[in-house]
Amino acid sequence: MKVLLYLGFSAALLCSMVYADHEGKKHDHKDEHDNKGDHQHHDHHHGPPDKHHHHADKSLSCHKLADSNSKFAYDLYRQIAADHPEENVVLSPVCISTALAFMSLGTMGNTHDQIIEGIGFNISEIPEKEMQEGFHHLMEMLNDDDRELHLHSGNGLFVSQSWKILDEFLQSALKLKLEAFSINFEENEEAKKQTNSYVEKKTNGKIVDMMSSVNKDAVFVLASFIYFRAKWEKPFESQLTKENDFHVNKNLTVKVPFMSRTGNYKTAILDEATVVSVPYKGNASALFILPKEGKMKEVESNLRDTVKKYKKSSHMEFVDLRIPKFSVSGSLDLKELLPKFGIVDLFSNSADLSGITGAPNLKISQARHNAKINVDEKGTEAAGATVMEGIPMRLPLVVELDHPFTFVVYDHNTKTTLFMGKVVNPAT
């Protein structure tokens, strides 16, 4: 099985491909869900008359996941940052946890337990039914068309015509915004074309030719995606962007364009870092964490605690804010990363994915998470806009992100960390 995840931001997107191979004989019968290339589309469903009550129920269900998802997100970041101390980092923890929750629907025994525990859940505290219901509602809320920001996520499952996918698995998977397709992997060039076309369409043309090849013996391909685009609540003006120095380390300084804006922002000056929250329209925000000199490793090791301290002590501050424009990409081998979280059997001959096909001879052969984030003025769509704020009778606090920093993109509606990472060198 292969997992490939691609993310971009400010037209931010992520796509994951899960590729399942089998060992042993194929089943002879056709998948009972085979509809000759047509798909079962489950995009929208109409809520009951009491829409607000239903929304509150979904929010409560999502919020039950918040602590576990948050812990998994920051644990992931801490491990990745330790593995890549001098490199730019970007990931979408919610996409990784959602993909693993999806896979847990089809796993059994130790394989199943390792996934649930690995993504931070304790079934004695949150029953698995509630956990899966929470991920279901999380997907619904992330796809809310009524929000000012554009956030779209889902899953496309391409199933071999030669295999039977268990109905129980499909019915559970439909709750995670699934579109199911029947496909002939033996015609592997056409199969590759179909899956790549799907990914390209779902990511608004940002991801093309994602799969270079498709194995003729593939059982299924799962494409999970998230696309995000948001406007700054208080736009930056491009004419104020000026080139300045960014200090990568003691020996390297690079010239990069800095966006600049003076205004009121929630800010906290902590012992280890200065933290500023820059809001987007639609109840989401980007948290920029600028470690003090020599404090980067301390911040990365305790990033969740730093964010908690920010939430407790932050206040509105008049700030002269300067953020470098940056485009950061990264690639993670989840087959190497996830075993550090106890998820081991999924990639070995001990894997039990029998909940997907009923056959025990499936395993994940490859798993990757590729991400990209772009931050610049274009994402704000601010042409011709002028924002005026009351200015206090004092000089503003200057916050210039001119040396390596970390960032967190947070969705307040679902209490979910959408993206996170660090910028070591914005010029690369």
N, C-alpha and C positions, 0 to 999 in steps of 0.2 A: 504494500500500500504506500502511496506517495502523498505527502501533504505539502502543498506549496502555497504560501500566503504572501499576497502582495498588497501593500498599503501606500496610499498617497494622501496628503492632507492639504487643505485649502483648495480643494478638489481632492480630499483625502480619501483614499480607498484601500481596501484590503481584500485580497481574494485568497482562499485556501483551496488546494486541490488534495484530496485524499484518494490514493490510488491503491486498490486492493488486488493483489495477486493471490492465486491459490496454488496449493501443492496437492497433486493427486488428480483423480478423474473429475470430469465435468458431470453435472447432472444432465440427463437426456431430455427432460421435459422443459417446455418453455415457461418463462415467468408468467404467472397468472395475471400480472399487471401489465403484460405486454400490450401496448396499444399502437404498435407499428410506427413509432416515432412521435406520436402525439403525446402531449404531456398532461398531467393532472395539475392544474394551476390553482393555487390556494393563496391568493394575494390578500383579499379583503373579506371581512365578515362584519355583518351589521350588528351592532350591539343592541341591548334592550333599551326600552324607552328611558330608563334611569341611567343615562350615559355617565353622569358624574359619579354615581355610586359604583358603577362597573369600573370606571377609571381608578377610583380609590382602592377598590379590591385588587386591581392589577398592580398598582403602586405598592401596596402592602406586600403582595406576593414577591415583587422584585426586590423590595427592601430587605426581605429575609435573606436574600443572597448576598447583600452588600458586604457584610463583614468577611465572609469566606472569599468572595471574589476579590475584595481589596487585599486581603492577606496574600492570596495567590499572586496577584499583580505585583505587589512590592517584593515578595520573595523571588519571583521571576526576575525582576529588575536587578535585585541585589546580586543574584547569581550571575546574570549576564554581564553586569558591570564589572564583577570580579574577574570574569573570564576575558573581558576585553577592556582593560584599564585605560588604554591610550587611544581608544577608537570611539567614533560616533556610534550611538545606539538608538534604535527606534523599534518599538513593537506595539502591537495591539493586544493587551492581555485578555480583553473580553472576547476577542475572536478566538484565541487559543483555548480559553476555558469553555466557550460555547461549542467549538469543534469537538473537544474531548467529552463534553456532556452528551453531544450527539452520538459519539462512538460508544459511550457507556450503555446506550440503549441496546446495543447489539453484542455486548460482551457478557461473559459469565465468570463465576468463580473468582480466583485471585486476580485475573485480568481486570474484571469489573471493579473489585474492591480497591485495587491499586489506583485506578483512574479517579474514583470518587474521593479517596483520601488524598491523592496527589494534587487535586485542584482545591483542596482545603476544606472539604466538607466532612462533618461528623454525623453519620446517619442517626446516632442516638440523640443528637440535638435537633437536626432537621431531617425528618423522614425523606427517603428518596423521592417519594411521590410529590412531596412539597417542593423539593429541589428542582425536579423536572418541570413542575408547574410554574415555578419561578422563572426558569429559563424560557419557558413558553411565553409568559407575560413580558419578560424582558425583551424578547424579539418583537412582540407586538408594540411595545412602547417605543422601541428604537425605530420602528417603521411608522410612527404616527405622522400622517400627512398634514396635520393641523399645526405643526410646529414651524417656527420661523426658520430654523436651520434645516438643512437637507441631510437626513440620515437614513440610509437604506441598507438593509442586511437580509440575508436569506441563505438557502442551500439548494443546490441543484444535484439530484442523484441520478446518474446515468447507469442503468442496470443492464447487464448482458442478457440478451434474449435467450441464452442457453442456461441461465441459472434462475432459480426461484428465490426471490427475496421474501422472507416471512411476512405475512400480513400484519402480525402484531408489531413488528419492527417498523413497518411503513406507517401504520396508524399512529404510533408514538412519534415518529419522525415528522409527520405532517404538522405537528404542533410547533415545530421549530422552523416554520416558514419554508417548507419543502416544496419543490417542484420535481416530480418524478418523470423520467424519460426511459423508454426502452431503446436499446442501441445494439448494433451488431459490431462487437469489437474485432471480429475476424476481418472485417473490412477496415483495417486500422487507420488508413489515411482519412477515410470518410468520418470515422469515429473521432479522430483528432480534430478534424475540421468542425464537427458539430460541437464538441466541448469547448474549443477555443472561441467559436462564435458566441456561445452562451456567455462565457466569461467576458468577452469584449463588450457585449450588449449590456450586461449587468453592471459593468464598471464604466459606463459612459465612454467607451472607446479608449480608456486609459491603459488597459491591459490587453495586449494583442499577442497572438501566437504563444500563449502561455505554456502549452504542452508541445514539446518538440517531437514526441512520439507516444504511441499508445500500444501497450502490449496486447497481442491478439488473444492471450489467455486471461485478460483482466476480467474480474467478476463485476466490479462496479468502480465508478469514479464519482467522488463527492466533491463538488465545488462549493465552498462556503465563501461568502463575500460580505464586505461592508464598505459602503461609500459614504463619505461625509463631506459636506461643504457648509461653511457658516460665514456670516458677516460679522466683523468686529462690531460690538455695540457702539463703540466710540472710534470711528475710523482714523487710521493714519493717513496723512497726506503725502503723496509721492514726492512733491516738490521739497519736502523737508528731509528726505532721505539723503544722507551724506556719508561719504567714505571715511572710515576711521580705523584705528588699530584694534585688532583682537589678539590677545596674548595667549597663544596656544599653550606655551610653557615658558620657562625662563630663557630658553634659547631660540624660540620661534615666535615671531609676530607677523601676522598677515593683515593685509588691507581688505576690508569688506564693507559693503554698504549697510549703514545703520538706519533703521526707521526711528522716527522721533515723534513724541507727542507729550505735551504737558497737560495733566488733568488729574482728577481724583480717582485713586485706585485703592482697593483693599491691600494693605501692606503690613508686613511684620518684619522687624529687625531682630533676629534671633542671635544667640551666641555663635552659632555655626554658619548662618546664612541669612541673606536678605531674600524675602519671598514676596512676589507681587502677583496678584490675580488680574488677568486681563479678560473681561467677559465678552462672550459672543451673544448675539441675538438668539433667543430660543432657549435660554436657561442652561447654557454650558459655558465653561470658562477654561482658559489656559493658565496654568500656574507655572510661573518661571521662578526657579530656585537658584540663586547665585551664591555658591559657597564662598565663605571668607577664605583668605589666603591660607593654604595648607589644609583646608577642611574638606576637600572633595571626597576623600575616602570615607571620612566620618559621616558625611551627608548620605553617601550612597549606601553605606552599611545600615543606616537608620532612617531611610527616607520616609517611611511611614510615620515614624515618631516626629520627624521634622514637620511633615504636613499636619499632623495632629496639633503640634505646638502652634503652627501658623493659624489654624482654625480657632484656637483658644485666645490668641493674643492679637490677631489682626484688627486693624481699624482703618478707616478712610484717611488717606494721606494725600496731600497735594504733591504730585511726583513729576519730575522731568524724566520721562522714561525713554530709554534708548535700547532697542532690540535689534540685533543683526538679522538681516534677511538670510535665510538658510534653507538649504535643501539637503536633507540627510537620508541616506538609505542604509539598510543593513540586511544581512542574511543570517539566519540561525538554523543550525541543524538540531531539530527537536529530538532526533534519535539519540543524540549525545546529551542534550539538555534534560529531557524529561526523566530519564533514570535517576537523576540527582534528586528528583521529587518522589522517588519510589515507584514510578511508572516504568516497569522493567519488562514484564511478560508480553506487553503489546507488540514488542519488536522481536520476540524470540519464538522458537518452536513451541513454547509453552502457552502461546496466545490462544485464548478461547473466544472466538468471534462467532460462535455457533448461533447466537441470537439474531444474526443477520440472515443467514442462509440455512441454518440447521446443520451445516457441515463444519467440522472442527478444524479443517485444514486451511485456515486463512490466517495471515499475519500482516503487520504493517512492515513493509520493506524499506520505505523512505518517508521521512517527515521533515518538511522545511517550512520556515516562516520567514518570508521576505517582506520588508516594509520600507516605505518611503514617506517622508513628510516634507512639505514645502510651506514655508511661512513667508509671505510678502504682502504688499499692499493689494494686489489683485483679488485676493481672497475676501477683502472687505467690501468690494464693489462700492467704493466711496467717491467716485468721480463727481465733482461739483458739490459735494456736501461740506458744510461747515458746522462744527459743533462748538457752542460757547458754554463755558461753565463759570461760576463765580470763583474768583481768584482771591485767596486770603492774603492779608497784608504781611506776607513773609516770603522768603525765598523757598522754592520747591526743593524737596528731597531729590537728589540726583541718583537715579538707579540706572547704571549703564552695564549691560551684560557684555563686558569686554574680555572675559576669560571663561573657561569651560563652565557650563551650567547644565542643570537638568530641567526637564519640563514634564508636566502632567496635564492631559486634556481630560476634563471631567464633565460628565453629564449629570446635572443636578436632579433632573426628573427621576432617573432610575438609580441614582447614587452609584454610578458606574464609571470606572476609569476606562476611557476609550482608547487612549494612546499615551505612551510615556517613553522617555528616552533621555539622552544627554547629547550635548553639542560640545565636542572637544575642539573641532576645527570647522567652522562654517564655510571655509574656502575649498573644502574637498568634497 
